[in-house]
Amino acid sequence: MKFRKIRQDTLRFIGNYFLYHAVNVLCKTLRITFVNKSVMDRLDGGNKNYVIAFWHGTMLLPWYLNRNKSCAAIISKSKDGDLLAKILKQWGYQVVRGSSSTGGSVALGVMVDYAKNNYSIAITPDGPRGPVYKLKAGAVITAKKSGIPLVLAGVGYKKNRKLKSWDKFQIPGLFSQVKVVFSNPVYVDGGLGYTETSKLILECERELNKVQSEANMF
């Protein structure tokens, strides 16, 4: 039994190691076109932190693009989340574990604390279980409670393989053309009530789907 556990741990370590390097190599081959990138240039150039949200199924490249940028991320406590968390830590992220079903409110509070302490926040707002392309409250609430802007990012891969998962997860092909479309910053008034906040969440969902549709057009 002990030998079996050692063997499993060794294989898991090898798999994690090669996956991390494979993702790095893949992302470096992608030919990326940015739309409205001046928004990010102004925020990054002015050392301003922000919340950036992108759909779960497109997340491979956005995680990579925001590496080593004083960024925190909320990742589910699932086994898939374990793997993603290890990669993000290697990319310099502060990783907070939680989801809408397990530890969500505590994790969201930690993310707000990070945002108030000059960390940007990366969120997949339809994760970790969907429904796909439906924006949950976390991104807007983090921006509201921390006072930092929210930017929505659509990501389109011209060549990709879609997995048979709830999020239709996309793995871009080597050297694929990619389009990344940024929204204008959304500033959320900290004094908004429940009804106004709920309305804004729906507006942000429509905007993220809009920039995603634009990103998918080649």
Legacy VTK file of the C-alpha trace (Angstrom):
# vtk DataFile Version 3.0
C-alpha trace
ASCII
DATASET POLYDATA
POINTS 218 float
0.000 0.000 0.000
2.837 2.378 0.893
4.605 1.622 -2.395
1.375 2.260 -4.332
0.964 5.673 -2.683
4.580 6.596 -3.435
4.069 5.539 -7.061
0.842 7.585 -7.362
2.468 10.646 -5.808
5.450 10.325 -8.153
3.283 10.026 -11.245
1.162 12.981 -10.103
4.302 15.078 -9.589
5.634 14.180 -13.043
2.246 14.924 -14.636
1.971 18.293 -12.917
5.520 19.226 -13.898
5.053 18.432 -17.575
1.592 20.016 -17.742
2.942 23.311 -16.390
5.708 23.409 -18.982
3.407 22.237 -21.799
0.954 25.073 -21.074
3.788 27.605 -21.059
5.089 26.371 -24.411
1.588 26.338 -25.943
0.764 29.885 -24.815
4.071 31.222 -26.145
3.187 29.979 -29.650
-0.171 31.770 -29.794
-0.504 34.772 -32.120
-2.505 37.243 -30.066
-4.423 40.310 -31.236
-5.682 42.639 -28.512
-8.712 44.914 -28.795
-9.087 47.897 -26.431
-5.789 46.987 -24.764
-5.235 50.642 -23.859
-7.586 50.018 -20.933
-5.166 47.491 -19.454
-2.112 49.542 -20.362
-3.472 52.514 -18.407
-4.292 50.394 -15.368
-1.020 48.472 -15.385
1.021 51.563 -16.263
-0.537 53.506 -13.416
0.011 50.631 -10.955
-3.767 50.381 -10.519
-5.225 47.095 -9.426
-8.485 45.755 -10.844
-10.810 42.768 -11.137
-10.555 40.954 -14.466
-13.254 38.425 -15.382
-13.293 35.889 -18.230
-15.401 32.817 -18.944
-14.289 29.499 -17.466
-14.122 27.767 -20.842
-11.642 30.306 -22.250
-9.442 30.653 -19.171
-6.196 29.048 -20.310
-4.665 32.129 -21.945
-6.018 34.793 -19.521
-4.436 32.994 -16.570
-1.157 32.965 -18.490
-1.372 36.638 -19.504
-1.889 37.761 -15.907
1.003 35.772 -14.443
3.573 37.503 -12.229
1.409 40.642 -11.906
0.533 40.750 -8.177
-2.688 38.924 -8.905
-4.934 36.767 -6.715
-7.380 34.118 -7.909
-10.248 32.164 -6.416
-10.085 28.466 -7.327
-12.485 25.669 -6.419
-11.598 22.957 -3.895
-12.119 20.215 -6.492
-9.395 17.887 -7.820
-9.319 19.906 -11.053
-8.943 22.974 -8.859
-5.933 21.369 -7.147
-4.155 21.083 -10.483
-5.002 24.628 -11.574
-3.981 26.030 -8.192
-0.515 24.471 -8.510
-0.005 26.001 -11.948
-1.215 29.434 -10.824
1.103 29.407 -7.811
4.009 28.741 -10.178
2.823 31.765 -12.173
3.029 33.956 -9.083
-0.666 34.087 -8.140
-1.988 34.256 -4.611
-4.515 31.415 -4.674
-7.646 31.367 -2.529
-9.597 28.101 -2.449
-13.388 28.164 -2.452
-16.474 28.147 -4.659
-20.132 29.008 -4.637
-20.857 25.694 -2.907
-17.871 25.248 -0.550
-16.216 28.080 1.300
-17.458 30.703 -1.134
-18.327 33.562 1.217
-15.095 33.183 3.175
-13.029 33.013 -0.035
-14.784 36.089 -1.426
-13.974 37.990 1.748
-10.315 37.052 1.399
-10.344 38.227 -2.224
-11.764 41.588 -1.187
-8.970 41.897 1.370
-6.395 41.173 -1.355
-8.029 43.783 -3.602
-7.862 46.379 -0.824
-4.142 45.614 -0.476
-3.123 46.381 -4.065
-3.663 42.962 -5.648
-5.564 42.564 -8.885
-8.189 39.818 -8.870
-8.761 37.267 -11.647
-12.149 35.507 -11.676
-13.986 33.037 -13.904
-17.505 34.244 -13.015
-19.392 31.211 -14.355
-17.138 28.732 -12.529
-16.609 26.267 -11.108
-19.810 24.458 -12.170
-21.781 26.857 -14.337
-24.262 27.515 -15.769
-21.980 28.379 -18.653
-21.840 32.090 -19.621
-23.933 33.106 -16.585
-22.160 35.694 -14.472
-22.308 35.032 -10.745
-22.026 37.859 -8.255
-18.396 37.445 -7.136
-16.664 39.706 -9.669
-19.100 42.600 -9.196
-19.200 42.241 -5.404
-15.399 42.207 -5.188
-15.226 45.402 -7.266
-18.023 46.982 -5.192
-16.523 46.211 -1.786
-12.922 47.029 -2.727
-13.529 50.118 -4.864
-11.432 48.900 -7.805
-12.647 48.699 -11.431
-13.931 45.571 -13.135
-12.691 44.691 -16.637
-14.409 41.979 -18.697
-12.283 39.994 -21.165
-13.476 37.956 -24.137
-11.016 35.399 -25.502
-11.409 33.674 -28.876
-9.190 30.906 -30.258
-9.371 30.469 -34.017
-8.078 26.879 -33.815
-9.169 24.995 -30.732
-10.393 21.723 -29.352
-13.549 21.897 -27.219
-13.839 19.382 -24.424
-17.145 17.692 -23.535
-17.337 19.499 -20.220
-19.995 21.804 -18.767
-17.953 24.865 -19.786
-17.023 23.579 -23.271
-13.415 24.130 -22.245
-11.249 25.269 -25.141
-7.669 24.153 -25.719
-6.083 26.353 -28.397
-4.070 24.748 -31.157
-0.363 25.422 -31.470
0.307 28.741 -33.244
-3.414 29.531 -33.320
-4.607 33.067 -33.866
-6.198 34.454 -30.712
-8.260 37.584 -30.132
-8.550 39.125 -26.675
-11.167 41.868 -26.299
-11.305 44.056 -23.177
-14.338 46.014 -22.022
-14.076 49.524 -20.683
-13.617 49.575 -16.900
-16.785 49.179 -14.834
-16.726 51.179 -11.592
-19.181 49.809 -9.060
-20.629 52.280 -6.566
-20.117 50.907 -3.073
-23.444 52.394 -2.033
-25.556 50.395 -4.493
-28.409 48.464 -2.950
-29.327 44.845 -3.638
-31.656 45.600 -6.567
-29.218 47.940 -8.309
-26.331 45.528 -7.759
-28.346 42.627 -9.199
-29.171 44.755 -12.252
-25.497 45.609 -12.723
-24.529 41.920 -12.521
-26.884 41.204 -15.443
-25.481 44.162 -17.385
-21.938 42.867 -16.847
-23.027 39.404 -17.988
-24.356 40.881 -21.227
-21.167 42.898 -21.703
-18.920 39.875 -21.135
-20.956 37.860 -23.633
-20.679 40.794 -26.049
-16.873 41.009 -25.861
-16.707 37.216 -26.046
-18.748 37.248 -29.272
-16.432 39.898 -30.688
-13.402 37.805 -29.711
-14.831 34.794 -31.553
-15.009 36.701 -34.866
-11.982 36.196 -37.129
LINES 1 219
218 0 1 2 3 4 5 6 7 8 9 10 11 12 13 14 15 16 17 18 19 20 21 22 23 24 25 26 27 28 29 30 31 32 33 34 35 36 37 38 39 40 41 42 43 44 45 46 47 48 49 50 51 52 53 54 55 56 57 58 59 60 61 62 63 64 65 66 67 68 69 70 71 72 73 74 75 76 77 78 79 80 81 82 83 84 85 86 87 88 89 90 91 92 93 94 95 96 97 98 99 100 101 102 103 104 105 106 107 108 109 110 111 112 113 114 115 116 117 118 119 120 121 122 123 124 125 126 127 128 129 130 131 132 133 134 135 136 137 138 139 140 141 142 143 144 145 146 147 148 149 150 151 152 153 154 155 156 157 158 159 160 161 162 163 164 165 166 167 168 169 170 171 172 173 174 175 176 177 178 179 180 181 182 183 184 185 186 187 188 189 190 191 192 193 194 195 196 197 198 199 200 201 202 203 204 205 206 207 208 209 210 211 212 213 214 215 216 217
